[in-house]
Amino acid sequence: HLVKRESLHSGYDDEYECYVIDEDKVCDALEDMMEEGGVIVDYHGCDFFPERWFDCVIVLQTDNSVLWERLEKRGYNEKKLQDNVQCEIMHVIVEEARYVQ
């Protein structure tokens, strides 16, 4: 929501039907809030955020069939659905979080 509201993106990706976030702009926008502490950041990755911002990273997972149905209900196109489920199967975000920690 922040990316859309504050225009923290570099345009729209027609293939994935979403905004392409500008990581530097997002970090700049969050810097003051994160310095205060007590903030929860809800995002599907953690690789570009400064490690010093976080005391804990929690990765939520679900069964792939549940994930598929959930993303279908959100109206994700076939490519976006397949890519998201494949990332879940390969534990991409889990590995990313382990590497950052």
MOMO-V460685 format. One record per helix or strand of 3 or more residues. SS is the DSSP state (H for helix, E for strand). FROM is the first residue (numbers start at 1). TO is the last residue. If there is no record, write none. Layout:
# MOMO-V460685
ss from to
SS FROM TO
SS FROM TO
This chain:
# MOMO-V460685
ss from to
H 2 5
E 9 13
E 18 21
H 23 36
H 51 53
H 64 73
H 78 89
H 92 100
